[in-house]
Amino acid sequence: MPRRKNISKEIQLLVWRRDHWTCRYCNEPVFFNPAFKLFDKISPNHGYYHPHGKSDARHQFIEKRMATVDHIIPLSRGGSDTIDNYVTACWECNLKYREKTFDEGKPKPLPINKKAAKLNWDGFSSLYLKLNKNKDEWTKLLQSGP
């Protein structure tokens, strides 16, 4: 059975951009997690991010919509570790469908949402670029892409 590898930040960003920062299972917009870590650093104690999972209702809403990359066909079920087998999933859908196959109730990914492209939604990644003073890996990747 293939072992799950960490998906590089570069590939994650490619998938999120390809899918217009929208969950391909529930069609809800997703959020760029590093932006919320930064918001919390700039303005602590507002519930934007908690590293240990403690949360109030506001944080739970944000947490459910954090952007993840999901394997359409899980590696443990013979899926490939390639971009063709990746979709954007909100944290809630990723947890709900992890390791499931279509026969076990995992929905087939929705088509890429063209309406989302017109909205220019970017999961707060552009705000992250504006507010972040560090030249971290995410900043470099966000600046280099479309």
FENPEJO-V14997 format. One record per helix or strand of 3 or more residues. SS is the DSSP state (H for helix, E for strand). FROM is the first residue (numbers start at 0). TO is the last residue. If there is no record, write none. Layout:
# FENPEJO-V14997
ss->SS from->FROM to->TO
ss->SS from->FROM to->TO
This chain:
# FENPEJO-V14997
ss->H from->8 to->17
ss->H from->32 to->41
ss->H from->56 to->63
ss->E from->65 to->70
ss->H from->74 to->76
ss->H from->82 to->84
ss->E from->85 to->89
ss->H from->90 to->96
ss->H from->101 to->103
ss->H from->113 to->118
ss->H from->124 to->130
ss->H from->136 to->143
